[in-house]
């Protein structure tokens, strides 16, 4: 079984159509679910399709950037293997331990870069585009400015270097990340106890919605991507009743222009108020 898993994910980087299918499949699945059991009543500027089209442009740009970065991922991963460099080699990890180390390390990189983008003002200018969405749904997941997407890729490469993650482990994590991003941003209502139970280990939908609340300090919390352990261990975990959640920003960008694509692309290069 392990050989089949390794062979599949080792070759997944060479099959962009299959990787894209995970992305589209996850979005479509949760698009349907959020239509059936919505968490909040969203008020789109025009309609849900118009809102989705703006976010899809950012998604396509994100995919293009990370497709080019995939070349560096393979080269760096192969370098680690050839030079026995990284945590998985220093610990002489077996397959399961290798996957565990790699997935946790890469998920920590997602948490860390997210924290850094909130704390460094010039980087926040790029990341705030993600937070400008006044109607958070499954399409919001990859609403990242190109500068944001590039920085995420840099941190990802850094943790591949440190962990020595082989290509198959990187692809496993990226698949988990795609599905988790769709799940946590989807406007779905889970039973309260189930959402709470999930949040002890995984980032749950309600947990991540707190991060999208329009006011600090809630915006500056719950940075996790797949696992909630980083927020819980490092003191950035916060709770908020979903009835109190309101999306958007209380400053930096006019909420009425959250679907203005050109303005969103230009904003990081303008002075923050």
C-alpha positions in Angstrom: 0.0 0.0 0.0 2.8 2.4 1.0 4.5 1.9 -2.4 1.3 2.6 -4.3 0.8 5.8 -2.3 4.4 6.9 -2.7 4.4 6.1 -6.5 1.2 8.1 -7.0 2.2 11.2 -5.1 5.7 11.1 -6.5 4.3 11.3 -10.0 1.5 13.8 -9.1 3.8 16.8 -9.7 4.0 15.7 -13.3 0.3 15.6 -13.7 -1.1 19.1 -13.4 -4.5 18.1 -14.6 -4.9 15.7 -11.7 -3.7 18.3 -9.3 -6.2 20.8 -10.8 -8.9 18.2 -10.5 -8.3 18.1 -6.7 -8.7 21.9 -6.5 -11.8 22.2 -8.7 -13.3 19.1 -7.2 -12.9 20.5 -3.7 -14.4 23.8 -4.6 -17.4 22.3 -6.4 -18.0 19.9 -3.6 -18.1 22.6 -0.9 -19.9 25.0 -3.2 -22.8 22.5 -3.3 -22.6 21.9 0.5 -22.6 25.6 1.4 -25.6 26.1 -0.8 -27.5 23.4 1.2 -26.4 24.3 4.7 -25.0 27.8 4.8 -23.4 29.2 7.9 -24.2 32.9 7.3 -26.6 34.7 4.9 -24.1 36.3 2.5 -24.9 39.5 0.6 -23.0 39.6 -2.7 -22.6 42.8 -4.6 -24.3 41.4 -7.7 -24.5 37.6 -7.4 -22.4 34.6 -6.3 -21.0 33.9 -9.8 -19.8 37.5 -10.1 -18.1 37.2 -6.7 -16.6 33.9 -7.7 -15.2 35.2 -11.0 -13.1 37.8 -9.1 -11.7 35.2 -6.7 -11.1 32.8 -9.6 -8.8 35.3 -11.3 -6.6 35.4 -8.1 -6.8 31.6 -8.0 -5.5 31.2 -11.5 -2.6 33.6 -10.8 -1.8 31.7 -7.6 -1.8 28.4 -9.6 0.5 29.8 -12.3 3.0 31.1 -9.7 3.1 27.9 -7.8 3.4 25.9 -11.0 6.7 27.7 -11.7 7.7 27.2 -8.0 7.1 23.5 -8.4 10.3 23.2 -10.5 12.2 24.6 -7.5 10.4 22.3 -5.1 11.5 19.2 -7.1 15.1 20.5 -7.4 15.3 21.3 -3.7 13.7 18.0 -2.6 16.1 16.0 -4.8 19.0 18.0 -3.5 18.0 17.1 0.1 17.8 13.4 -0.9 21.1 13.4 -2.7 22.9 15.1 0.1 20.9 13.4 3.0 20.1 16.9 4.2 17.0 17.6 6.4 15.1 16.3 9.4 13.8 13.2 7.7 17.4 12.1 6.9 18.9 13.1 10.2 16.2 11.1 12.1 16.6 8.2 9.6 12.8 8.3 9.3 10.8 5.5 7.8 8.0 6.3 5.3 5.3 7.1 7.8 7.6 9.2 10.0 8.9 11.0 6.9 5.4 11.9 5.8 4.6 13.1 9.4 7.7 15.2 9.6 7.2 16.7 6.2 3.5 17.4 6.6 4.0 19.1 10.0 7.0 21.1 8.8 5.2 22.3 5.7 2.0 23.1 7.7 4.2 25.1 10.1 5.5 27.1 7.2 1.9 27.9 6.3 1.3 29.1 9.8 4.5 31.1 10.0 4.2 32.9 6.7 0.6 33.8 7.6 1.7 35.2 10.9 4.6 37.2 9.3 2.3 38.7 6.7 0.0 40.0 9.5 2.9 41.4 11.5 5.1 43.1 8.8 3.3 46.1 7.5 4.6 46.0 3.9 3.6 42.3 3.6 0.2 43.0 5.2 -0.4 45.3 2.2 -0.4 42.2 0.0 -2.1 39.8 2.3 -5.0 42.2 3.2 -6.4 41.5 -0.3 -7.5 38.1 1.1 -9.2 39.8 4.0 -11.1 42.3 1.8 -13.7 39.7 0.8 -17.0 40.7 2.5 -18.5 37.4 1.6 -16.3 34.6 2.6 -17.1 31.3 0.8 -15.3 28.4 -0.7 -14.0 30.7 -3.6 -12.2 32.9 -1.0 -9.7 30.2 -0.2 -7.1 31.1 -2.9 -8.0 34.9 -3.2 -4.3 35.8 -2.8 -2.5 38.8 -4.3 0.4 37.6 -6.5 2.9 39.0 -4.0 1.2 37.0 -1.2 1.3 33.8 -3.3 5.0 34.3 -4.1 5.9 34.9 -0.4 4.0 31.7 0.6 6.1 29.8 -2.0 9.4 31.2 -0.5 8.5 30.0 3.0 7.3 26.7 1.6 10.7 26.2 0.0 12.5 27.1 3.2 10.7 24.4 5.2 11.3 21.8 2.4 15.0 22.7 2.8 14.9 22.3 6.6 12.7 19.1 6.6 14.2 17.4 3.6 10.7 16.5 2.5 10.7 14.2 -0.5 8.4 15.1 -3.5 5.8 12.5 -2.5 5.4 14.0 1.0 5.2 17.5 -0.5 2.4 16.4 -2.8 0.6 14.8 0.0 0.7 18.0 2.0 -0.3 20.2 -0.9 -3.3 17.9 -1.6 -4.3 18.2 2.1 -3.9 21.9 1.9 -6.1 22.3 -1.1 -8.9 20.3 0.5 -8.5 22.0 3.8 -8.5 25.5 2.3 -11.8 24.8 0.5 -13.3 23.3 3.7 -12.3 26.0 6.1 -13.4 28.9 3.8 -16.7 27.3 2.7 -19.8 29.0 4.1 -21.0 25.7 5.7 -22.8 25.2 9.0 -21.5 22.2 10.9 -23.0 21.0 14.2 -21.4 23.1 16.9 -20.0 20.1 18.9 -18.5 18.6 15.7 -16.8 21.9 14.7 -15.4 22.3 18.2 -14.1 18.7 18.3 -12.4 19.1 14.9 -10.8 22.4 16.0 -8.7 20.6 18.7 -6.6 19.1 15.9 -7.7 20.5 12.6 -8.6 24.0 11.5 -12.4 23.9 11.4 -14.7 26.2 9.4 -15.8 28.2 12.4 -12.3 28.5 13.7 -11.1 30.0 10.4 -14.1 32.3 10.1 -12.9 34.0 13.3 -9.7 34.9 11.4 -11.9 36.6 8.7 -13.7 38.8 11.3 -13.4 42.4 10.3 -11.9 43.7 13.5 -8.7 43.0 15.3 -7.6 41.3 17.4 -9.7 38.5 15.9 -8.2 39.1 12.4 -4.8 38.5 14.0 -5.5 35.0 15.2 -6.1 31.5 14.0 -3.4 31.5 11.3 -3.4 27.7 10.8 -3.9 26.1 7.4 -4.5 22.4 8.0 -3.7 21.8 11.7 -4.8 23.9 14.6 -2.0 22.8 16.9 0.3 25.8 16.0 -2.3 28.4 17.1 -3.1 26.5 20.3 0.6 25.9 21.2 1.8 29.4 20.2 -1.0 31.5 21.7 -2.7 32.7 18.6 -6.0 30.8 19.0 -9.2 32.7 19.6 -12.9 32.0 19.7 -15.9 34.0 18.6 -19.6 33.2 18.3 -20.4 32.8 14.6 -23.4 35.1 15.2 -21.0 37.9 15.9 -18.8 37.4 12.8 -18.8 40.1 10.1 -16.4 39.9 7.2 -14.2 42.6 5.6 -11.9 45.2 7.1 -12.5 48.0 9.5 -9.7 50.1 7.8 -7.1 50.0 5.0 -9.6 49.3 2.1 -13.1 50.3 1.3 -15.5 47.3 1.7 -17.7 48.5 -1.1 -14.8 47.8 -3.5 -14.1 44.2 -2.5 -14.9 43.0 -6.0 -12.9 45.7 -7.9 -10.2 43.5 -9.4 -7.9 46.3 -10.7 -8.1 48.2 -7.4 -7.3 45.0 -5.5 -4.3 44.3 -7.6 -3.0 47.9 -7.2 -3.7 48.3 -3.5 -0.4 46.7 -2.1 1.6 49.3 -4.0 -0.3 52.2 -2.4 0.3 53.7 1.0 -1.8 52.1 3.7 -3.9 54.6 5.6 
